[in-house]
């Protein structure tokens, strides 16, 4: 079969690391950029064995500061990320950048390819840039992106920057991968500010008015500062956890939400009287690099806050909890899809429901029954 071989049943146990993949992991950990690129390609393709590779890398992660850069298209995210990477290099940090681009409707790959506009760092081997496809996910981040961040972290990058597509409110997915999130807004962008009011405000640790040399910058700054002030007011005294993961994904989902699962942990780690983080509102002019040093200082301050308050540990627990749920749902969904095909396909089942020969609840119960039987047998 043409193309990369993919893992078999998504619900199969994580396979053992093959000798070839073990060598690839060793080369990555030894500092081979070629091995890093190959691993990320395997991850993005979801090729056979990629789970074992990521599992082997997990124990080597945790050293990188992971920063998410989001905002509407046209806000200047790519230019700012380029300048951030250059500034981090000037102070001696190594940098990894994952640019999440819109998916090509023809190939499923990243439309913008290698995104050559990251021009300031061309030739610098300590800046590793990878453009990845959003693969149709509205939030702009796929599981492959999170795994690519793990690879960069395990490789030893000091800072990993994720630049997202910029899909508005759905951009909250970036929070599940980044420790610190910066939301970019351009001056005079009333629609952007309204989008923030609609919900994306809650994910930002730093708000940036980019292109601050344009008309309307002062007004946009004032609007953002007012929004941050209002954001802090209603939640004073409430322990919502980092980025407010406090609601289950589905009303019928019995699994506790991220906020429910970890809010107590956050309180225990940071103490009842630990001060919270008030998002900073900054200005930058990415084309000239103005304000980049101040932005990095804000990122450093937020990272220090997470460590000193103990919130970083609760944040990681919530992130891993969400990752586990995502993987389990994906695996169980794949098993269910296989069972549907074994029963003749979804169209045949839907036609049976249309003819009143059965009903959706009965079909669902029948499809899931073999999975339930396997689980119950394994428990015994």
C-alpha positions in Angstrom: 0.0 0.0 0.0 1.4 3.4 -0.9 2.1 6.1 1.7 3.3 5.7 5.2 2.1 2.7 7.1 -0.1 3.7 10.0 -0.8 2.0 13.3 -3.3 -0.8 13.1 -6.3 -0.7 15.5 -6.1 2.5 17.3 -7.0 0.8 20.5 -4.2 -1.7 20.5 -1.7 -1.6 23.3 1.2 0.7 22.8 3.7 -1.4 20.8 7.2 -2.2 21.9 9.9 0.1 20.5 11.5 -1.5 17.5 15.3 -1.6 17.2 15.2 0.8 14.4 13.0 3.3 16.3 15.1 2.8 19.4 18.1 4.0 17.4 16.1 6.9 16.1 15.1 7.9 19.7 18.8 7.6 20.8 19.9 9.8 17.9 17.3 12.5 18.8 18.3 12.5 22.4 21.9 12.8 21.3 21.1 16.0 19.4 20.6 14.9 15.8 18.4 17.4 14.0 17.9 14.9 11.3 16.5 12.4 13.8 14.3 15.1 15.2 12.8 15.9 11.8 12.2 12.2 11.1 10.5 11.7 14.4 8.2 14.7 13.9 7.4 13.4 10.4 6.5 10.0 11.9 4.3 11.8 14.5 2.5 14.0 11.9 1.9 11.0 9.6 0.7 8.9 12.6 2.9 6.3 11.2 3.2 2.8 12.7 5.3 2.9 15.8 4.9 6.6 16.5 3.2 5.9 19.8 6.1 3.9 21.1 8.5 6.7 20.0 6.5 9.3 21.9 6.2 7.1 24.9 10.0 6.6 24.9 10.5 10.4 24.8 8.0 11.2 27.5 10.5 10.6 30.4 12.9 13.2 28.8 10.3 16.0 28.6 9.6 18.8 31.1 12.5 21.1 30.6 11.1 23.5 27.9 9.0 26.6 28.4 6.1 26.1 26.0 4.5 29.3 24.7 1.4 29.5 22.6 0.9 32.5 20.2 -2.6 32.9 18.9 -4.8 35.6 17.4 -6.8 36.4 14.3 -5.2 36.1 10.8 -3.4 39.3 9.9 -2.4 40.1 13.5 1.3 39.5 12.6 1.8 36.3 14.5 4.4 34.8 12.2 6.6 37.9 12.1 6.4 38.2 15.9 7.4 34.6 16.3 10.3 35.1 14.0 11.5 38.0 16.1 10.9 36.1 19.4 13.0 33.2 18.1 15.9 35.6 17.3 15.7 37.3 20.7 15.7 34.0 22.5 18.8 33.0 20.5 20.5 36.3 21.4 20.3 35.4 25.1 21.5 31.8 24.4 18.3 29.8 24.4 17.6 27.1 21.8 14.2 27.4 20.2 11.7 25.1 18.6 8.8 26.5 16.6 5.6 24.6 15.6 3.6 26.6 13.1 0.1 25.1 12.8 -1.2 26.0 9.3 -4.6 25.5 7.7 -5.0 22.1 6.2 -4.7 21.7 2.4 -8.1 20.4 1.0 -6.1 18.2 -1.4 -3.3 16.7 0.6 -4.3 17.4 4.3 -0.9 18.9 4.7 0.1 22.4 5.7 -0.9 24.9 3.1 2.0 27.2 3.9 4.6 24.4 3.8 7.9 25.4 5.5 6.7 28.9 5.9 9.7 30.7 4.5 8.7 34.0 6.1 10.6 32.8 9.2 13.6 34.5 7.6 15.6 36.0 10.5 16.7 32.6 11.7 17.6 30.8 8.4 20.8 28.9 8.9 20.6 28.8 12.7 20.6 25.2 13.7 19.5 26.1 17.2 16.2 27.3 15.8 14.1 24.3 14.6 11.0 25.3 12.7 8.3 22.9 11.6 5.0 23.7 9.9 2.2 21.3 10.6 -1.3 20.8 9.4 -4.3 21.6 11.6 -5.9 18.5 10.0 -9.4 20.1 10.0 -9.5 20.7 13.8 -11.2 24.0 14.5 -9.0 24.7 17.5 -6.0 24.6 15.2 -4.1 21.9 17.2 -4.1 18.2 16.6 -2.7 15.5 18.8 0.2 15.4 16.4 1.1 19.0 17.4 1.2 18.1 21.1 3.4 15.1 20.4 5.7 17.3 18.2 6.1 19.6 21.2 7.2 16.6 23.3 9.8 15.7 20.7 11.2 19.2 20.7 11.2 19.2 24.5 12.9 15.9 24.8 15.5 17.0 22.2 16.5 19.7 24.7 15.0 22.9 23.3 14.8 25.6 26.0 11.8 27.3 24.5 9.1 25.8 22.3 6.7 28.2 20.5 3.4 27.2 19.0 1.9 29.5 16.5 -1.7 28.6 15.8 -4.0 29.1 12.8 -6.0 31.8 14.4 -9.5 30.4 14.3 -11.1 32.7 16.9 -12.8 31.3 20.0 -11.9 27.7 19.1 -8.3 28.6 19.6 -8.7 27.5 23.2 -7.2 24.1 22.2 -3.7 25.8 22.4 -4.1 25.9 26.1 -3.9 22.2 26.4 -0.3 22.3 25.1 1.1 25.6 26.1 2.2 26.8 29.6 1.9 30.4 28.6 -0.5 31.8 26.0 -0.2 35.2 24.3 -3.2 36.5 22.3 -2.3 39.0 19.6 -4.7 41.8 18.5 -4.0 44.5 15.9 -5.1 48.1 16.3 -8.6 49.1 15.4 -9.7 45.5 15.1 -13.1 45.8 16.7 -14.0 42.4 15.5 -11.0 40.9 17.2 -11.9 42.6 20.5 -15.5 41.3 20.2 -14.1 37.8 19.6 -12.1 38.1 22.8 -15.3 39.1 24.6 -17.0 36.1 23.2 -14.6 33.7 25.0 -11.0 33.7 23.9 -10.2 36.2 26.7 -10.1 33.4 29.2 -7.1 31.6 27.6 -4.7 34.6 27.5 -1.9 35.0 30.0 -0.5 37.9 28.0 -2.3 40.2 25.6 -0.4 41.9 22.8 -1.3 44.8 20.6 0.9 44.2 17.6 1.5 46.7 14.9 1.3 49.3 17.7 2.6 52.0 15.4 -0.7 52.0 13.6 -3.6 54.4 14.3 -5.9 53.1 17.0 -3.3 51.3 19.0 -3.9 53.3 22.2 -7.7 52.7 22.0 -7.1 49.0 21.5 -4.7 48.9 24.4 -7.3 50.6 26.6 -10.0 48.2 25.6 -7.9 45.2 26.4 -6.8 46.6 29.7 -10.5 47.2 30.6 -11.4 43.6 29.5 -8.6 42.2 31.7 -9.8 44.2 34.6 -13.4 42.9 34.1 -12.1 39.3 33.7 -10.3 39.5 37.0 -13.2 41.0 38.9 -16.0 38.3 38.6 -13.6 35.4 39.4 -11.9 36.9 42.4 -11.8 34.3 45.1 -12.8 31.4 42.8 -10.3 28.6 42.1 -10.9 28.0 38.4 -7.4 26.6 37.8 -5.0 27.8 35.1 -6.9 29.0 32.0 -10.2 28.0 33.7 -10.7 24.4 32.7 -13.8 24.0 34.7 -16.5 22.5 32.6 -16.9 18.9 31.2 -16.9 18.6 27.4 -20.4 17.0 27.4 -23.2 17.2 29.9 -23.6 13.4 30.0 -19.8 12.8 30.5 -19.3 11.2 33.9 -15.6 12.0 33.8 -14.7 14.9 36.0 -13.6 18.0 34.2 -10.0 19.2 34.2 -10.9 22.0 36.6 -12.8 19.6 38.9 -10.0 17.0 38.8 -7.2 19.4 39.6 -8.6 22.5 41.4 -8.0 20.9 44.7 -4.5 20.0 43.7 -3.9 23.5 42.6 -5.1 24.8 46.0 -2.9 22.4 47.9 0.1 23.2 45.8 -0.1 26.9 45.8 -1.8 27.7 49.1 -5.1 29.4 49.8 -3.5 32.8 49.9 -1.3 32.5 46.8 -1.7 35.5 44.5 -3.1 34.8 41.1 -1.8 35.9 37.7 -3.1 39.1 36.2 -2.5 39.1 32.5 -0.3 41.8 31.1 -1.2 44.0 28.2 1.7 44.9 26.0 2.5 46.6 22.7 4.8 45.4 20.0 5.9 46.3 16.4 7.0 42.9 15.1 8.5 44.3 11.9 11.1 46.3 13.8 11.3 44.1 16.9 10.0 46.8 19.2 8.5 45.5 22.4 9.9 41.9 21.9 12.2 42.1 24.9 9.3 43.2 27.1 7.2 40.4 25.8 9.8 37.8 26.6 10.1 39.3 30.1 6.4 38.8 30.5 6.7 35.2 29.4 9.5 34.7 31.9 7.4 36.3 34.7 4.5 34.0 34.0 6.7 31.0 33.9 8.2 32.0 37.3 4.7 32.6 38.7 3.6 29.0 37.6 6.7 27.5 39.3 6.6 29.6 42.5 2.9 29.2 43.0 3.0 25.5 42.3 0.4 26.0 39.6 2.6 24.4 37.0 2.1 21.0 38.5 -1.7 21.3 38.5 -1.5 22.6 35.0 0.5 19.5 33.9 -1.9 17.2 35.6 -4.9 18.8 33.9 -3.0 18.6 30.5 -2.2 15.0 30.9 -5.8 14.2 32.1 -7.1 15.8 28.9 -4.6 14.0 26.8 -5.5 10.7 28.3 -9.2 11.4 27.7 -8.5 12.4 24.1 -6.5 9.2 23.4 -9.0 6.9 25.1 -12.0 8.5 23.2 -10.0 8.3 19.9 -9.2 4.6 20.5 -12.7 3.6 21.6 -14.1 5.5 18.7 -11.8 3.6 16.3 -12.9 0.3 17.7 -16.6 1.4 17.4 -16.0 2.4 13.8 -14.5 -1.0 13.0 -17.6 -2.6 14.6 -19.9 -0.4 12.5 -18.1 -1.5 9.3 -18.3 -5.2 10.4 -22.1 -4.7 10.7 -22.4 -3.4 7.1 -21.6 0.2 7.5 -23.2 3.3 8.9 -25.5 3.8 5.9 -27.0 0.3 6.3 -27.6 0.9 10.0 -29.1 4.3 9.4 -31.5 2.8 6.8 -32.6 0.2 9.3 -33.4 3.0 11.7 -35.3 4.9 9.0 -37.4 1.8 8.3 -38.3 1.6 12.0 -36.6 -1.8 12.2 -34.6 -0.5 15.1 -33.6 2.8 16.8 -30.4 4.8 17.3 -30.0 3.8 20.9 -30.4 0.1 20.2 -27.8 0.3 17.3 -25.4 2.2 19.6 -25.8 -0.4 22.3 -25.2 -3.2 19.9 -22.1 -1.6 18.4 -20.5 -0.9 21.8 -21.5 -4.3 23.3 -18.4 -6.2 22.1 -16.2 -3.5 23.6 -18.1 -3.7 26.9 -17.7 -7.5 26.9 -14.0 -7.2 26.4 -13.6 -4.7 29.2 -15.7 -6.7 31.6 -13.8 -9.9 30.8 -10.5 -8.1 31.4 -11.7 -6.9 34.8 -12.5 -10.4 35.8 
